[in-house]
Amino acid sequence: MRAEDGSGVTGRQLAIGLLLVAVAVGVAVPILRVEPVARERATELPRMTEPTAGADVGQYTVPVVYDVDFAGAGRGYALWGRCTDGADYRCERRLLVTEDGVRWAERPFGVPELAAPEKLVGRVVALGGDRLVLTDLADGGRHDRYYSGDAGRSWRVASTTPDLRVSRIPADAVLETRCLERMPPESDCSWRRVVVSLPDSGERAWLVDLPPLDAPTPSRRPAPDGSWWVSGRDRATGALSVASSRDGGASWSVVPLPVVPGTVADQVSVTAAGSAVYALATGRRPDGWEPRSLIAIYQSTDGGRSWTQTWWANGNPPRTLGGDAVVLPDGALFVAPDDVGPAYRSVDGGRNFEPVQDGPRFHSVRRTWGGYLAVTTGGSGGGFLTSPDGVRWADVRFG
C-alpha cells in the first residue's frame, strides 16, 4: 500500500495468502473472528478474455487483499485480487464489504475493467457511508478513478481533472494531492497542489483558499477536533511550514518550523489531538539509507500557533517513520517504523523514546473514518490491523 500515490501487485508478486495475522495489543478489543467470505451473486464476475493459442497463462496464485479503508466503526471496504503466474498472466479483482468489521461479503465488479484488470493496482478510499472511490487505477486499465455511491453495487468513471472550486471542505471529503507537472523520468512529480475529493461524486475539486505552500503534504482526514493540516514549504520564504484550518479550509494559518541545521526534509506529517500537535520531518540522513528516516520532531502545545523542536536525528531511535504517528489517549507519542523494527513511545513530548516490546510489529499506519489502520510486518502485502485509539489493536481477517 502506498499512502498517497498507490501501489501495484503484479501476477509475479502474488506469492502470499489472505491475511493470517493472529495477534493483538491490549485487552479491550477482541480478535476478529474468522468467517467464510460471503459471496453476493447478484452480479457475476465478467468472463475474462480467452487466452490466445500458445499463451503462457499459468495457474492462479493465492489471492491477496492489498488495500483496505474504513468508512466508520465497523463499516469498511477492501480490494481482493489474484493473478495467474504465467508470462501472459491474467488477473481478477473483487470488492470486499463489511458492515460490522467482522463478516466480509465478496462483491464482484460489474465493470469488466475493474473485474479483470491488467495489474492489481489502485487504492480504495472511503468517503463516508456507502460512498467510496477507487483511484490510481491507470496502470491496470483505461481509467484512473471510479466512484460508487451504493457500497460498490454500481460504478461510474470519475474524472481526475478538477473542474470545480469549493470554498469549504465538505463533510466526509478527503484531501489529496494532484501532480500538475512531472520531471523526467515520469515517476518524479515536480509540482503538486492540494485537491478535495468530493464525497457525492468522487470528483476532485480545487479549494478556493489554498495554503501558500509548495510541495504540500495534507492530512487526508481532519483531526478529531475537526481541524485540517497541511505541511510544505512557504512559497515566499522556502521555510518548512505547517498550515492549519479550523473553519473547513475557508482560511489557513501558516507557521514556520524551526530550522534543522545540516539536514533537508523531504516531507512533514502532522498528528493532532486537541491542543497537542506533533510535526515529524522525514528525509534521508547522512548516517542512514532509509528514505523515510526521521530528521526532526516538533511539538506544539497551543494548537499549532508555535512550535518547539523536541527531537533531532542524533543516532538514537526511532530512525524511521512508518505512516502516521499517533497521539495516544494518555498524551504519549507513538511512532511505528518504516521497516521491520519495533515501534517507539514517548511520554515527554517527543524528547525521549522507549521501544514497545510487546504486541505486534506493524508499519504504514494511517487514520481512517473508523480509527487507525496498519500493515503488519512480514511478507509482501502483509496483513492488516485496526485500532480505535492506537493502543488496542486487532487483526482484520477476511476468511
N, C-alpha and C positions, 0 to 999 in steps of 0.2 A: 504494500500500500504506500502510496506517496501522498503526503499531506495536502499538496496543492496541485501538483501537475499530473497526478495519476501514475499508474504503473501498469505494466502488462505481464502476462504469463503466457508463454508460447507452449506449443504442444511438446516441445522437448524439455520443458521445465516442470512438467506436472508429475513429478515423482513423489508426491506427498499425498496423504489422505485427508479426509474430512477431520476436522479438529478433534484431537483426542486429549485435550488438557483436562487434568483432574485434580487441580489443587486450588485452594483459595486462601486469602489472607483474612484474618478476623473471624468473628463467630456469629455475627448478626445476620449475614446473608447466606442462605443455604446454597449448596452446589446445585446448578440447574439440572433437572432430570434429563436423562437420555430418552428421547421419544422417537419412534419411527417418523421420518418426514412425511407428513400427509401430502397427498397429491391432488390438486384441483384439476379436474378433467374437462372443465367447460371449454378450454382451448387446448387442442392438441399441438404438440411441437411440430412445426412445419418440417417436412421431409427434406433432408439435406441433398444437395446435388449429387447425383451418382458419379463416382469417380470414373475417369476415362480408362480405357483398357490399358493395362500395364502400369497403372498408377500405384505408387508405394504409399498406401494409406496407413497401414499398420493396424494395431489394436488400440482400443480406448484405454487410457491410463486411469488411475484412480482419480476421482473428481476432487475438486477443492472449492472451498469458499474463500474468495480472495478480496472481498470488501464488504463492510458492514456499516450501517448507520442506524441511529435510533431517533424516532420522531417524538418520543415521550417515554414515560415509565412503562416498560414492557413492550411498547409498540416499536417494531423495527423491521428493517429490510436488509437483505444480503444478496450478493451475486454468487451464484453457484455455476461451475463450469467444468468441462473436461475436453480433452483433445485426444486424437489418435497419435501414435508415436512414430508414424512413418514420415518419409521425406515430403510426401504430398498430404500432410495431415489435414484432418477436418476437426472442427470444434463445435460444441453445443453449449448453450448457456441458458440458465433459468433464474427466476427471481424467487427467493425465499422470503416469506412474510410471517411475522408473529404478532399476536395481539397481547400476549402475556409474558414474553421473554423466555418462554419455556418450550411451547409447542410451535414448530415452524411448518408452514404449509408451502409446498412446492408449486409455484405458479408459472407455467410455461409462457413464453413470449409468443404473442400472435403475429409479431412482425418478423419476417424471415431474417432481416439484417441483425436483429437483436438475438434471435434464437440460434442462428448458425453464423457467428462472426468469424472473420479470418484469424483473429487472435483474441485471447481473453484479456481485454484491456478495459479501462474505464473505472469510474467511481460511482457509487450511489450516494446521493445527498438527500436527506430527509428535510422537507420543508414544512413540517407540521401536519399532523393528522394523516389523511390519505394522500397527501401530496408529496411527490418525490421527483427527482431528476436524475437521469443517467448522463454522465458527462465524460469528456476526454475519451471518446469512442473512435475517433477518426482513424487510428491505426488499424482498427478491426472492421471498418465498414465505410459507407459513403457519408454518413452524417456523424457529427461530433456530439450531439446532445438530443436527448429525448425526454419528454415530460409526461407524467401521469398524474391525474387528479383523483383517481379512484383506486389507489393502492396497487397499481400495476395491472389492472384488468384491461386497460386500453392505453395506447400510447400515441403521441404525436411529436413530430420533429419540432424542436425548439431552436430558434436562431441563436447563434453565439455572438452576433454583432449587435452591440447595444444601439437601439434607436429610440429609446425612451429616456426621460430625465425625471428623477424623483427628488423632492425636497427633503423627505424623511425616509428612513429605513423602515419598511412595513414590518408588522409583527410576523414572525416565523421566517423572515428573509435571512439570507446568509451573505456575508461579504466574501468576495473572491478577488483575484486579480486577473486582468486580461493583458496579454502581450500585444503591444502595438508595433513593435519593431524588433527584428532579430538581427544578430550579428553572425557572420559565417564562423563556424558551422551553424546550421539551422537550429541546433539544440540550445543555443545560448540566446536568451532574451535580453535586449539592451534597454527596453523601455516598457514599463508596466504601469497600469493605472488600476485603482480600486473600482470594482463594479458591484452592484447589488443584484443578487439572484432573487427574482420576484416569486413569491410562493404561489400565486394564482396562475402562472403561465410557465415558469421555469426560464423565462427570458431574462437576459441581463440588462441592467439599466445604469446610466450614469447617475451619480449623486451630485446634486447641484453644487453643494458646498463641500468640495473635497479638501482634506487637509493638504497643505502645500509641501508634500514630501515626495522625494524621488525614491525609487526602488522600495515602494511601500510593502509592508507585510501586515495585513489586517488580521485581527482575531475574527474567526469565521462567524462566531455567535456572540451575543452580548454577555457581559459578566453577570453574575447573579443579581447585582443591583440595577441591571438594565443599561449600564454604561457600555460604550463601544470604544475599542482601542485599535490604533494603527501606529506602527513604527516605521521609520525610514530616515532619510537624510533631508534636512531642511533645504529647500530649493534655493534659498538665498545665501545661506552660510555654509552648507555642506555638513553641518553638525549632525551627529547621530541624535535623533529626537523621538519623542513619544507624543502622539496626539490622542486626546480623549474627547468624547462627546457624551453629554448627559441629556440631550434632547433629540435622540433618534437620528443623529447625523445632520441636524439643521445648522449646527455651529460646532466648531472644534477649538480646543485649547492645545497649543503646541509648546512643549517644554523640552529644551536640550538636555541630554545626558552628560555627566562629567566625562572628560576626555580620558581614554585609556592609553597611556604612553606606550609607543612602540608596537601597537597592535592595530589590525584593521578588521573590524567586524563585518561579516557578510550579511548578518540578519539579526534582528532583535525580536524576541517573542515576549508578550506581556501576559502575566497571570494576575488576575484581580479578584479579591474577595473583600467587599466592603471598603474600608479605608486603607487596608493593606494591599499594596500593589508591588509586584516584582517585574523587572525587565531583565531578561537573560540574553546576553550578547554571545553569538557563536560565530566561528570562522575557523581559520587554520592557525595553529600556534606554532612557533618556531621549534618547540620541543616535541611535536607530535604530528602524525599523519592524518588523524581523523578529521574529515571535513566538517563535522558538527562538534568541534571542540568548543568547550566553554571558555570564553575570554574574560567575561566580567558578569557580575550580578549586581543589580541596583535595586534599592528598596525605597518605596515612598510610603510614608505614614499619613499623608494628607490627601489621599485620593489622586495622586499624580501631579500635584502642583509644584512639588520639589522632589529631588532625587538625591540619594546618597549611595556611593559605591561601597558595598559591604564585602565583596569578594573579588579577587582577581586571580588570573592563572599564574600561580607560583609553584606549580609542580604537585600540589595536593589535590586529591579528588574532591568533587567529581570532575572527570575530564571531559565528558561529552554530555549532550542533552538529547534525549530521545523523545521528540514530540513536544508536548506542552508540559511545563512544570505545574504542580498542583499546590494550592494553599489548603492545608488540611483544616478540619474544624477547630483544632486547638491552636491554630495560627502557625504551625510549623510549615516549612517549605519542603516539598517532596520533589526530587529530581530523578527521573528514570534515565538510564544510559541510552546511547545510540548503538550499543553493541551488546555483548553478552555479559557484561559486568553487573554488579549489584546496583540497586538504587541507593540514594543517599537522602538523609533527612537533616534539616537544620532547625533548631529550636530558638536560635538567637538572631533571627532576621537575615539569614543567609551568610553569616560570618564564618561559622564552623559547621562541618558536616560529619555525620557518622553513618557508616554503611548499614543498610537494612538487611540483616542476615536471615530473617525468617520470611516465609511466604514465597510466592512465585517470582521468577525473573521475567521481566517484560520490557517493552520499549514502544515507540510510536504512540505515545499517549495523546489523546485528543478528547475534547469535550463535545458531547452530543446533547440533543434536547432531553435525553434520558439519563444523563450523568456522564461518567468517563468511560472511554473505550481504549483498550491497549492490545498490542500484539505480543503474544508470549514468545520468549526467546527459544530458538532452536528450530532449525529446518526452514526451508524456503516456504514462505506463506504463513507458517506457524499456526497458532490458534488465537482465539480472542478472549479477552476478559472484560467484564463490565464492573463498574463500581458507582454507587450513588454519591460517594463522598471522598474517594481517593484513599480510604483506609480499608474498607471491607471489599474484597474482590471476589468475584465468582466467575467460573468459566462458562462460556457460551457453547452449548452442544447442539448440533443440528441433526443428530441421529446417525 
